[in-house]
Amino acid sequence: AVEDAARFRETAKAALGARDRFVLINFSRGTMSDDDQGGGHFSPLAAYHEETDSFLVMDVARYKYPPFWVDADLLWRAMATTDTVSERHRGYIVIDAPRAH
């Protein structure tokens, strides 16, 4: 839904602006490109660019895929797909870094 995409955008932007928070996404590669038939994939987000409304994905498969910018709405659609193994929706998670004691 549109409100879910907007909530993701705001949540991710806030987390990326925090020093001790990280955003991990689970997305469908096939949704991102007609060229790639790949399935689900996990990667961290690194930045948000307001003017283009896009996120920088730091692909963990660097040997094959360099970091890339993706439109926020396209990223949302790629996360709003269903994993074929678990039959559950993909999505994102915000992680807080452990604090030193």
ChimeraX attribute file (.defattr): number of C-alpha atoms within 10 A of each C-alpha:
attribute: neighborCount
match mode: 1-to-1
recipient: residues
	/A:1	9
	/A:2	9
	/A:3	8
	/A:4	11
	/A:5	18
	/A:6	14
	/A:7	12
	/A:8	18
	/A:9	20
	/A:10	12
	/A:11	15
	/A:12	24
	/A:13	18
	/A:14	14
	/A:15	19
	/A:16	19
	/A:17	14
	/A:18	11
	/A:19	9
	/A:20	12
	/A:21	15
	/A:22	19
	/A:23	21
	/A:24	18
	/A:25	21
	/A:26	21
	/A:27	26
	/A:28	25
	/A:29	19
	/A:30	14
	/A:31	21
	/A:32	18
	/A:33	11
	/A:34	8
	/A:35	9
	/A:36	11
	/A:37	12
	/A:38	12
	/A:39	13
	/A:40	20
	/A:41	17
	/A:42	19
	/A:43	17
	/A:44	18
	/A:45	23
	/A:46	19
	/A:47	18
	/A:48	22
	/A:49	14
	/A:50	9
	/A:51	6
	/A:52	11
	/A:53	13
	/A:54	19
	/A:55	23
	/A:56	17
	/A:57	22
	/A:58	19
	/A:59	18
	/A:60	14
	/A:61	12
	/A:62	9
	/A:63	7
	/A:64	7
	/A:65	10
	/A:66	11
	/A:67	15
	/A:68	13
	/A:69	18
	/A:70	18
	/A:71	15
	/A:72	20
	/A:73	17
	/A:74	14
	/A:75	24
	/A:76	24
	/A:77	17
	/A:78	23
	/A:79	24
	/A:80	21
	/A:81	18
	/A:82	17
	/A:83	17
	/A:84	10
	/A:85	7
	/A:86	8
	/A:87	9
	/A:88	11
	/A:89	13
	/A:90	21
	/A:91	20
	/A:92	19
	/A:93	14
	/A:94	15
	/A:95	12
	/A:96	13
	/A:97	10
	/A:98	8
	/A:99	6
	/A:100	4
	/A:101	3
